[in-house]
Amino acid sequence: MILTDYYLMKEVKVRKSHRLDCVASTGEYPPFEYIAQKSRDKCFFLYYNGVPETFSMNAQRKADRAITNGDNISSVYIPDLENPLLGYGDTKGTNDALLFIFNADYKQLEIFVARGYKNNSKSLFNLFADGELSGEIDRMREQVVKSLK
């Protein structure tokens, strides 16, 4: 299996910012669990927004959006204009690739982690977009151990 971890993020409370809270996960991805432990309510959350000015100019030109939580978590790349609800990135400071599925109003985000695949993230995205990872995606959704629904 390529995919190792899963996080379902939703806008739980309407705010001016695009804050998404974790409502279900496999609960074992150290970078996200570390962020959760630092939060007041011990829940992983993130903001989906534009690329911050703190990113290098090269990164600002390439990334479409970003997910942050005070610090950068990942740039978000949306390479397929015909399907803007699928994206990819990588977790800052790791060798892990991230795959993203957004819903139409961007109030829900599914994050799939592929540990060790950072250098193959574009190829991984192509498999993802072509539906070749759909079996793994379904298995990851079934492995949810933490659910706050």
PyMOL commands that set and color helices and strands:
alter all, ss='L'
color gray80, all
select helices_A, chain A and resi 30-38+57-62+118-129+134-142
alter helices_A, ss='H'
color red, helices_A
select strands_A, chain A and resi 5-10+19-25+45-49+65-68+72-76+86-90+97-102+108-114+146-147
alter strands_A, ss='S'
color yellow, strands_A
deselect
rebuild
show_as cartoon
